Amino acid sequence: MTRNTSRNTSRNIPRNTSRNASRNTRPIPAPVTVFTITVLALFSISCNTPENYEGEPNIYAVLSTDLKSATVMIGLTASISDTLRIDTIMDTFWYEDTFVVYPIIHFPWNGVSGAYVKLEHSSSSYETKELPKSIGYYATDSNLVFSPNDSWKLTTKYPDGKSLEARTRFPKSFNITAPSKDTVTWLDTLRWSSSDGAKGYQVSGLAWGWKYIWKDTIDSVYDTTSVKGYQLFDSSEREIPLGYIFYYDMGIDSIELHVEALDTNIYDYIYYGYNSWNQDINKEDYMHIEGAWGVFGSKTVIYSKRYVFNDSIFDSIPPIKNPLR
């Protein structure tokens, strides 16, 4: 692995770009997280900036029912005169009987220290502290309870005195309705009920099984932390074949399915990131913090049981409509 660093003086926003390694020979899309979209949205429209651009408030905070604390990222889009260090890591993945080299580029978060950041719910207020050895990362204590249908408010005050507020309401409870059996195959379908208040859903899975790793030779290891296939759906779509989540990877012996009901703030933010190249899309229609870039949103998360997985059945799966493809 080769690592080098370079410097960039344009208006860059933190970005992580990577590509999945797979033992398959079929091309696969890289999984996309909300944070990755943060970068896609802001980086791609940063190309056209006036020479006197000074940077604007940039906030990233996603509340989730499966967490007991919250981290709020407070920063600025980089001004035209800023210099940010970027890291470039050269890595490889196995494709069509050969190793392909590709770069992973990381743009750091342009954080702001000394901000005042507070979360509020009902009559309760929770102040944050800036995390040690970080710049612009503020966290609450780990004693919060995020519940479906709850409303939360974010208040932040920058060191220069600029104050901002944002609000979110968690989507309501919902359920995974299929598969209902204990053993599943590629041909089974994940289905879930509707969540009131959700503009869309994000689906992923956790897989346990054997995978290949490259050292001096190709070895196999049992992996229990393989997260697969972030897929985004609008509120009308509530099913996906399992093969579409796990890319037909071999060696899986059990899986767990995750479905996230996204509020409007998160869904629009992700959708905008995928489509920010489109000049007809107005940034203000997709980022719902007045006076700032970024997102303050919430998601209601459910997990399936752990299924036994039978990967001996291979077949094509029907195409599904995806608003981002």
C-alpha positions in Angstrom: 0.0 0.0 0.0 1.3 3.4 -0.9 0.5 6.6 0.9 1.1 10.1 -0.1 -0.2 13.5 0.8 -0.9 16.6 -1.3 -2.4 20.0 -0.7 -5.4 21.6 -2.3 -6.4 25.2 -2.3 -9.9 25.1 -3.8 -13.1 25.1 -1.8 -13.0 21.5 -0.6 -15.4 19.8 1.8 -14.5 16.5 3.6 -14.8 13.6 1.2 -14.2 9.8 1.4 -14.2 7.9 -1.8 -13.6 4.2 -1.9 -14.5 1.1 -3.8 -15.5 -2.3 -2.4 -13.2 -5.3 -2.8 -15.0 -8.4 -3.9 -14.3 -11.9 -4.9 -16.9 -11.7 -7.6 -16.1 -11.0 -11.2 -19.2 -8.8 -11.7 -18.9 -5.0 -11.1 -20.5 -3.8 -7.9 -21.5 -0.4 -6.7 -19.8 1.0 -3.7 -21.9 1.2 -0.6 -22.9 4.8 0.3 -23.4 6.1 3.7 -24.9 9.4 4.8 -21.5 10.8 5.5 -20.2 10.0 2.1 -23.2 11.9 0.6 -22.2 14.9 2.8 -19.1 15.2 0.8 -20.6 14.4 -2.6 -23.1 17.1 -2.2 -20.8 19.8 -1.0 -17.7 19.0 -3.0 -19.3 18.8 -6.4 -20.9 22.2 -6.3 -17.8 23.8 -4.8 -16.2 24.0 -8.3 -17.8 27.3 -9.2 -16.8 29.8 -6.5 -16.1 33.5 -6.7 -12.5 34.6 -5.9 -13.7 36.4 -2.8 -15.6 33.4 -1.3 -15.0 33.3 2.5 -16.7 30.1 3.5 -20.1 29.4 5.1 -21.4 27.5 8.1 -21.4 23.8 7.6 -23.2 21.4 10.0 -23.6 17.6 10.0 -25.7 15.8 12.6 -27.8 12.7 12.3 -29.8 11.4 15.2 -30.7 7.7 15.3 -32.9 5.5 17.5 -30.2 2.9 17.8 -27.8 5.3 19.5 -27.7 6.8 23.0 -25.6 9.9 22.2 -25.2 12.3 19.4 -22.2 13.8 17.7 -22.6 17.2 15.9 -20.0 18.3 13.4 -19.6 22.1 13.3 -17.4 23.7 10.6 -17.1 25.9 7.6 -16.9 25.3 3.9 -13.3 26.1 3.0 -12.7 29.6 1.7 -11.0 30.2 -1.6 -7.8 31.1 0.3 -7.8 28.1 2.6 -5.2 25.4 2.3 -6.3 21.9 3.3 -4.2 18.8 3.5 -5.6 15.7 1.8 -4.5 12.1 2.1 -4.3 9.8 -0.8 -4.0 6.0 -0.2 -3.4 3.7 -3.1 -5.3 0.4 -2.6 -6.3 -2.6 -4.7 -9.3 -4.8 -5.3 -9.7 -8.1 -7.1 -11.6 -7.9 -10.4 -11.6 -10.3 -13.3 -8.6 -12.4 -12.2 -6.3 -9.4 -11.5 -5.7 -6.7 -8.9 -6.9 -3.2 -9.9 -5.2 -0.2 -8.2 -7.4 2.7 -7.2 -7.0 5.8 -4.9 -8.8 6.5 -1.7 -8.9 10.3 -1.2 -9.8 11.8 2.1 -10.6 15.5 2.6 -10.6 16.5 6.2 -13.5 18.1 8.0 -12.9 21.9 8.1 -14.0 22.1 11.7 -14.5 25.1 14.0 -13.5 25.0 17.7 -15.1 27.0 20.5 -18.7 26.8 19.2 -21.7 26.4 21.5 -23.8 23.4 20.6 -27.1 22.3 22.3 -29.8 19.7 21.6 -33.3 20.1 22.9 -36.2 17.7 23.2 -39.5 18.6 24.9 -38.5 20.4 28.1 -35.0 18.8 28.3 -31.8 20.4 27.1 -28.5 18.7 26.4 -25.3 20.7 25.9 -22.3 19.2 24.1 -18.6 19.2 24.7 -15.9 19.3 22.0 -14.2 16.0 21.7 -10.6 15.9 22.8 -8.0 16.1 20.1 -10.6 17.1 17.5 -11.6 20.2 15.8 -15.3 20.8 15.3 -16.7 17.5 16.7 -19.1 18.0 19.6 -20.7 15.2 21.5 -23.4 14.7 24.1 -23.2 12.4 27.1 -24.3 8.8 26.4 -27.6 8.9 28.2 -30.0 10.2 25.6 -33.1 8.3 24.4 -34.1 8.8 20.7 -37.6 7.5 20.1 -39.8 7.3 17.0 -42.0 10.4 16.4 -39.9 12.6 18.8 -39.0 16.1 17.8 -35.5 17.6 18.4 -34.0 21.0 18.0 -30.4 21.9 17.4 -29.0 25.3 18.4 -25.4 26.3 17.6 -23.5 29.6 18.0 -20.2 30.1 16.2 -17.3 31.9 17.9 -18.0 34.9 15.6 -21.5 35.2 17.1 -23.5 33.7 14.2 -26.4 31.6 15.6 -28.2 28.8 13.7 -31.2 26.6 14.5 -32.5 23.4 12.9 -35.3 20.9 13.7 -36.1 17.3 13.0 -38.8 14.8 13.8 -38.1 11.1 13.9 -40.2 8.9 11.5 -42.7 6.6 13.3 -42.2 2.9 14.2 -42.4 0.3 11.5 -41.5 -3.4 11.1 -39.7 -5.9 8.9 -42.4 -8.2 7.4 -40.2 -10.6 5.3 -38.4 -12.9 5.2 -40.3 -14.7 7.9 -38.4 -18.0 7.8 -35.1 -18.8 9.5 -33.0 -19.8 6.4 -32.8 -17.5 3.4 -31.2 -17.5 -0.1 -30.4 -14.9 -2.7 -33.9 -15.3 -4.1 -35.7 -14.2 -0.9 -36.9 -10.6 -0.6 -36.6 -8.1 2.3 -39.9 -6.3 2.9 -41.0 -3.8 5.5 -44.1 -1.8 6.5 -44.6 1.9 6.0 -43.2 4.4 8.5 -45.3 7.5 8.8 -43.1 10.6 8.5 -40.4 8.9 6.5 -39.6 10.4 3.1 -37.5 7.3 2.2 -35.6 4.3 3.5 -32.0 3.2 3.5 -31.2 -0.6 3.6 -28.1 -2.5 4.4 -27.0 -5.8 5.8 -24.5 -7.3 8.1 -22.9 -10.5 6.8 -20.9 -13.2 8.6 -18.8 -15.6 6.6 -15.5 -16.4 4.9 -13.7 -13.9 2.7 -10.3 -13.8 1.0 -7.6 -11.4 2.1 -4.3 -10.7 0.3 -1.0 -10.9 2.1 1.9 -12.7 0.5 -0.6 -15.2 -0.7 -4.4 -15.3 -0.8 -5.7 -16.4 2.6 -9.3 -16.9 3.9 -10.5 -15.5 7.2 -13.9 -15.6 9.0 -15.3 -12.1 9.0 -18.0 -10.9 11.3 -18.0 -7.2 10.5 -18.9 -7.0 6.8 -21.5 -4.4 6.1 -23.1 -4.6 2.7 -25.1 -2.6 0.2 -26.5 0.7 1.3 -29.5 1.2 -1.0 -31.8 4.2 -0.9 -35.6 4.1 -1.7 -38.3 6.6 -1.7 -41.3 6.2 0.6 -43.4 4.2 -1.9 -40.8 1.4 -2.3 -40.5 -1.1 0.5 -38.8 -4.3 -0.8 -35.5 -5.4 -2.2 -34.1 -8.9 -3.2 -31.4 -10.1 -0.9 -29.0 -10.6 -3.8 -29.2 -6.9 -4.5 -28.0 -6.1 -1.0 -25.2 -8.6 -0.8 -23.9 -8.5 -4.4 -24.1 -12.3 -4.6 -20.9 -12.6 -2.4 -20.0 -16.2 -1.8 -19.0 -17.6 1.6 -21.7 -16.0 3.6 -23.3 -18.2 6.3 -25.6 -15.8 8.1 -26.9 -12.3 7.7 -28.7 -9.5 9.6 -30.8 -6.9 7.8 -31.1 -3.2 8.7 -33.7 -0.8 7.5 -33.6 2.9 8.3 -36.6 5.2 7.9 -35.2 8.6 7.0 -36.8 12.0 7.7 -37.0 14.5 4.9 -33.8 16.2 6.0 -31.6 13.1 5.6 -33.4 11.8 2.5 -33.1 15.0 0.6 -29.5 15.5 1.6 -28.5 12.0 0.3 -30.6 12.5 -2.8 -29.0 15.8 -3.5 -25.5 14.3 -3.1 -26.2 11.8 -5.8 -27.6 14.4 -8.2 -25.6 17.5 -7.3 -24.1 17.5 -10.8 -27.5 18.5 -12.1 -27.5 22.3 -12.6 -31.4 22.3 -12.4 -31.3 21.2 -8.8 -31.3 24.0 -6.3 -29.2 23.4 -3.2 -31.6 25.2 -0.9 -34.4 22.7 -1.8 -32.4 19.8 -0.4 -30.5 21.2 2.6 -32.9 22.3 5.3 -30.7 24.4 7.7 -31.4 28.0 7.0 -28.1 29.9 6.7 -25.9 26.9 6.5 -24.8 23.9 4.4 -25.3 20.4 5.7 -28.0 18.4 7.5 -29.6 18.0 10.9 -31.9 14.9 10.5 -33.2 11.8 12.2 -33.7 8.2 11.4 -35.7 5.3 13.0 -33.7 2.1 12.7 -34.8 -1.5 12.9 -32.8 -4.8 12.8 -33.9 -8.2 11.7 -33.1 -11.4 13.5 -30.0 -13.2 12.3 -30.8 -15.5 9.4 -29.0 -18.6 8.3 -27.9 -18.0 4.8 -27.8 -20.6 2.0 -25.7 -19.2 -0.9 -25.9 -22.4 -3.0 -28.7 -20.9 -5.1 -27.6 -18.5 -7.8 -30.0 -16.8 -10.2 -30.7 -13.4 -11.7 -32.9 -11.0 -9.7 -35.5 -8.7 -11.2 -34.5 -5.1 -11.6 -35.9 -2.7 -9.1 -36.6 1.0 -9.4 -34.1 3.0 -7.4 -34.4 6.8 -7.4 -30.6 7.2 -7.4 -29.7 4.9 -10.2 
